[in-house]
Amino acid sequence: MTNIPHVVILGGGFGGLSAANELRNSLQSSQVKITVIDKKDWFMVGFAKLWIINGTRTFENSIGSLNELSKKEIDFIKDEILSINLKNKNVKTKSQNISFDFLIISMGAVLAPQKIPGLQENGFNLYDHKQLSKIHDRLEKMKSGKIAITIMGMPYKCPPAPFEASLLIDSMLRKRGIRDSVQIDFYSPAPITLPAAGPEVSKQILEMVNSEKIVFHNSSKIKSVESKKLIFENSEADFDLLLAIPPHIAPKVIYDSGLAKEPGFIPIDRDCKTPFENIFAVGDVTSLTVAENMAVPKAGIFAEGEGITVAKNIISKIQSKEESILFDGKGGCFIESGRDTASVIEVDMFSNPKPSTSLTEATSDNLSKKVEFEKERMSKWL
Ligand SMILES: Cc1cc2nc3c(=O)[nH]c(=O)nc-3n(C[C@H](O)[C@H](O)[C@H](O)COP(=O)(O)OP(=O)(O)OC[C@H]3O[C@@H](n4cnc5c(N)ncnc54)[C@H](O)[C@@H]3O)c2cc1C
């Protein structure tokens, strides 16, 4: 057993990669051993999925390899995590047992389409990377009919993304000259478009989608899906193509370890600590309550901020410093208009006396910043 502290990071997404890089940028391999474990060996920025749907990207052109981490002396293990032993401080994967001094759990949220009867047989999962090119093909072949974009559970990743998807699909159909023959309906269980962003920004998002003749149906709680039919608690609706955002849950390992109760996420505070010494959780796998009925949204920018917070606190501990910082809750999410511009939803989750959110104007400069956001992460993390 070496006396170099070992930081094990479960999941190589936004939270895991930001933490691994922050640690390695401050400490050399003689000061800390870093291991990232993920069942897949690639990383993709979430919003690139929408570019695969609208045909401006391919999957292969949108991913970075996690094997690149080795160049920075960050060990990468491609394997499935099967269990976490919180007391003995080790993690079991399919092929090995790995012990740690510090653990960062950044395993994200799992899409659970099986929770909605009939969904998998009758609709597409808008967030599943394996279904994106099929969705693109269906949209390309469509000549007329009804598209239903349906949020089937809260919370879900990147609250503005399904609205952005509806605007990009609107744009695709407009360019093909068939928009007037296709109806786009947007169904959400929430009373307003973006509860996490508050009523003012929600109103602006509603105006944005309405201006493109996308019809928003609020308080539509899904029960099940049949062939070409959505069954809500209080109504029904027809569709020809269903693009669903299924309920999100935590990975099974998290429920097995007792860190969260099904179907919830790991409760954390701004220090991202779990009740177990030197075991932290960040990103979509967590739930960080801000105010009554309000939590930090599931978004890469927040997973990244939490990952950096935890890494900085681990660095302080390794260097025997007293300092520790809290996650600041600040971030921004892009929303593309489908007209070669984008707006940014700017968020400060812990501003006083309540979270503040605002929506910027849609500009081509913001769209360039969105492209840059992806490039920057790919180049600094991998
Ligand atoms: C269409 C779309 C658009 C989006 N747009 C934005 C945006 O504009 N801005 C923004 O900030 N966010 C956006 N997001 C959200 C963002 O992608 C997520 O919030 C972010 O990826 C969360 O980071 P994370 O590190 O918590 O989890 P993830 O990035 O999901 O990483 C978790 C990792 O853990 C691994 N893992 C899980 N279970 C296991 C296991 N048992 N064994 C091994 N590995 C495991 C997974 O393979 C995964 O790589 C978007 C998401 C989507 C789907």
Ligand as a Chemical Component Dictionary entry (heavy atoms), coordinates in Angstrom:
data_LIG
# 
_chem_comp.id                   LIG 
_chem_comp.type                 NON-POLYMER 
_chem_comp.pdbx_formal_charge   0 
_chem_comp.three_letter_code    LIG 
# 
loop_
_chem_comp_atom.comp_id 
_chem_comp_atom.atom_id 
_chem_comp_atom.alt_atom_id 
_chem_comp_atom.type_symbol 
_chem_comp_atom.charge 
_chem_comp_atom.model_Cartn_x 
_chem_comp_atom.model_Cartn_y 
_chem_comp_atom.model_Cartn_z 
_chem_comp_atom.pdbx_ordinal 
LIG C1  C1  C 0 -30.048 16.957 -24.909 1  
LIG C2  C2  C 0 -29.275 17.474 -23.728 2  
LIG C3  C3  C 0 -28.823 18.793 -23.720 3  
LIG C4  C4  C 0 -28.140 19.301 -22.623 4  
LIG N1  N1  N 0 -27.684 20.594 -22.652 5  
LIG C5  C5  C 0 -27.007 21.098 -21.596 6  
LIG C6  C6  C 0 -26.544 22.451 -21.605 7  
LIG O1  O1  O 0 -26.744 23.204 -22.557 8  
LIG N2  N2  N 0 -25.881 22.887 -20.512 9  
LIG C7  C7  C 0 -25.651 22.104 -19.427 10 
LIG O2  O2  O 0 -25.035 22.553 -18.474 11 
LIG N3  N3  N 0 -26.098 20.821 -19.385 12 
LIG C8  C8  C 0 -26.762 20.309 -20.435 13 
LIG N4  N4  N 0 -27.217 19.007 -20.408 14 
LIG C9  C9  C 0 -27.150 18.234 -19.143 15 
LIG C10 C10 C 0 -25.802 17.601 -18.921 16 
LIG O3  O3  O 0 -25.435 16.770 -20.008 17 
LIG C11 C11 C 0 -25.843 16.774 -17.636 18 
LIG O4  O4  O 0 -26.457 17.517 -16.617 19 
LIG C12 C12 C 0 -24.428 16.402 -17.220 20 
LIG O5  O5  O 0 -23.922 15.465 -18.134 21 
LIG C13 C13 C 0 -24.358 15.869 -15.790 22 
LIG O6  O6  O 0 -23.041 15.555 -15.472 23 
LIG P1  P1  P 0 -22.710 14.386 -14.436 24 
LIG O7  O7  O 0 -21.223 14.318 -14.354 25 
LIG O8  O8  O 0 -23.497 14.542 -13.211 26 
LIG O9  O9  O 0 -23.267 13.052 -15.129 27 
LIG P2  P2  P 0 -22.938 12.443 -16.559 28 
LIG O10 O10 O 0 -22.308 13.447 -17.444 29 
LIG O11 O11 O 0 -24.190 11.792 -17.006 30 
LIG O12 O12 O 0 -21.841 11.329 -16.237 31 
LIG C14 C14 C 0 -22.123 10.180 -15.507 32 
LIG C15 C15 C 0 -21.211 9.073  -15.973 33 
LIG O13 O13 O 0 -21.322 7.961  -15.050 34 
LIG C16 C16 C 0 -21.250 6.768  -15.785 35 
LIG N5  N5  N 0 -21.886 5.693  -15.023 36 
LIG C17 C17 C 0 -23.135 5.686  -14.489 37 
LIG N6  N6  N 0 -23.393 4.504  -13.873 38 
LIG C18 C18 C 0 -22.263 3.748  -14.012 39 
LIG C19 C19 C 0 -21.889 2.434  -13.576 40 
LIG N7  N7  N 0 -22.703 1.657  -12.856 41 
LIG N8  N8  N 0 -20.662 1.988  -13.906 42 
LIG C20 C20 C 0 -19.803 2.774  -14.630 43 
LIG N9  N9  N 0 -20.101 4.008  -15.060 44 
LIG C21 C21 C 0 -21.303 4.505  -14.751 45 
LIG C22 C22 C 0 -21.989 7.084  -17.081 46 
LIG O14 O14 O 0 -21.578 6.206  -18.115 47 
LIG C23 C23 C 0 -21.595 8.534  -17.337 48 
LIG O15 O15 O 0 -20.512 8.673  -18.233 49 
LIG C24 C24 C 0 -27.892 18.459 -21.505 50 
LIG C25 C25 C 0 -28.326 17.131 -21.514 51 
LIG C26 C26 C 0 -29.004 16.633 -22.613 52 
LIG C27 C27 C 0 -29.438 15.186 -22.611 53 
# 
loop_
_chem_comp_bond.comp_id 
_chem_comp_bond.atom_id_1 
_chem_comp_bond.atom_id_2 
_chem_comp_bond.value_order 
_chem_comp_bond.pdbx_ordinal 
LIG C1  C2  SING 1  
LIG C2  C3  SING 2  
LIG C2  C26 DOUB 3  
LIG C3  C4  DOUB 4  
LIG C4  N1  SING 5  
LIG C4  C24 SING 6  
LIG N1  C5  DOUB 7  
LIG C5  C6  SING 8  
LIG C5  C8  SING 9  
LIG C6  O1  DOUB 10 
LIG C6  N2  SING 11 
LIG N2  C7  SING 12 
LIG C7  O2  DOUB 13 
LIG C7  N3  SING 14 
LIG N3  C8  DOUB 15 
LIG C8  N4  SING 16 
LIG N4  C9  SING 17 
LIG N4  C24 SING 18 
LIG C9  C10 SING 19 
LIG C10 O3  SING 20 
LIG C10 C11 SING 21 
LIG C11 O4  SING 22 
LIG C11 C12 SING 23 
LIG C12 O5  SING 24 
LIG C12 C13 SING 25 
LIG C13 O6  SING 26 
LIG O6  P1  SING 27 
LIG P1  O7  DOUB 28 
LIG P1  O8  SING 29 
LIG P1  O9  SING 30 
LIG O9  P2  SING 31 
LIG P2  O10 DOUB 32 
LIG P2  O11 SING 33 
LIG P2  O12 SING 34 
LIG O12 C14 SING 35 
LIG C14 C15 SING 36 
LIG C15 O13 SING 37 
LIG C15 C23 SING 38 
LIG O13 C16 SING 39 
LIG C16 N5  SING 40 
LIG C16 C22 SING 41 
LIG N5  C17 SING 42 
LIG N5  C21 SING 43 
LIG C17 N6  DOUB 44 
LIG N6  C18 SING 45 
LIG C18 C19 SING 46 
LIG C18 C21 DOUB 47 
LIG C19 N7  SING 48 
LIG C19 N8  DOUB 49 
LIG N8  C20 SING 50 
LIG C20 N9  DOUB 51 
LIG N9  C21 SING 52 
LIG C22 O14 SING 53 
LIG C22 C23 SING 54 
LIG C23 O15 SING 55 
LIG C24 C25 DOUB 56 
LIG C25 C26 SING 57 
LIG C26 C27 SING 58 
# 
